[in-house]
């Protein structure tokens, strides 16, 4: 096989992101799908994953048995599953792209430990647009952060189980780093009742979970007499899939370490 081809394993291939990833991998001339991992007793085990997605046979059967026939694993599942696959990747020196969110501090420490054994790219959001938003928010915070009330409004579909989203928290971390704040101590989560006057030096988080919203994040800087809003809207999951695949190709050429989309997009 041509050495320029990145062989990719996908977890959760029948999920929303999994399906989109497989279709985009098939379109990309620099990638091929070699492994589609499903849970034990999944009804599609041993069936061609392409047939299951309605895109025709692609020669890859759904399986719950992980093997070494891949260069990079892309995972958008849940923390428990991600850590299971990470353990395998660490053992066999396979790289991994992690799009899962909702990790605890202890789980994040585990990921950092494994980055000493293998290559990991981890991001709360793989779209190029949202990563540009991070840069815009950083620059805006440097200029007007001291004199603004800052709010993050997080919109997602009704089935998303974590809140705020990983992306919203990443935005909060960008702001907190510039302002030299502790994100936990400098966050407000609006609740019912008499909340009192807005506290200064806080990031306000508002959460919307409704319908089939793929993802929308607005960062609002409000000061005396004016307001600035920076918004990113994802209309479908293709932008996330393309970013994750671009990351897998980039990571295939790297060794060990923990990276993010700043590295992939050369923002650093």
Steps between C-alpha positions, in 0.01 A plus 500: 500500500619853423681637805321834463168334584392529865315189614222602738300310760161640603311436823121526512465480119121509509484813715446842345869588495608148412285492188621841388863406561476183294344682207766772510785247537370326188512831308850596618779380270749495789302271731334161512281329760644174629307440823144578618457425871158435653388378841477131583174342376435790261249381234731608215805295607662327200298707253669728247485846657454664158187295435369594844547870418345468157818596312580157357753238606837637610658176620500587871287293736361637825679331790545522875853360476770763472812408303820673384387566141490879528726801544264736683180435694232773501273489803182700565329278758499549879773532763490135613522367146767752402725396789455134402616573144775729626641218711524281188658778294756563771590132521548456125635850420201600290402865472156625599282801423259571788182700442326374813419759767393490865820357653568541870828649626622151588415373150682796345805408707479145359491637145806714572683194634424303183630787286848399619453169317314594184374790289169656608302787352223615727251775426154594619422608143679406178344757268742751353247777559468446874877495536514834322236618749736402784762730350254787455374462857857502632584823319170667596548406865848653500361829374166543682475214750574718803211735420237248385245257634579179312240235420509170314176366354511130415241349262479125422250228410268359762693170529829652614558378854774734627469870578668733444638347183867422475529781247336753736742399774792532259388854420482568873855370542625730223343801676619391845857457382509854360336645811707286740180361653412162644216386272308319776515796736423757229195334342130577540227250416168682492221342702140570591415763759641831612859473387611844611713752313743359246839438661806649336793289381280201420423299185129434463393167349156451345395160365242408235421136420231474235396325181776398262739794544840365391697766684501874548713711734477872559749697708368839607706792632273765654623836623362850546325602179605209277499126454711265290383148407719232345298203374580170337222278364545146373222411256609135476764262636714497188718785628580299816573186299730678256693659785539164678620334179744784433625449857543125444708561186712755687544273802603203284824687423571580865645304789382521861340792681172674576387738227193707412355675197733797550785267412320354199405841364841647589354773723783449750 
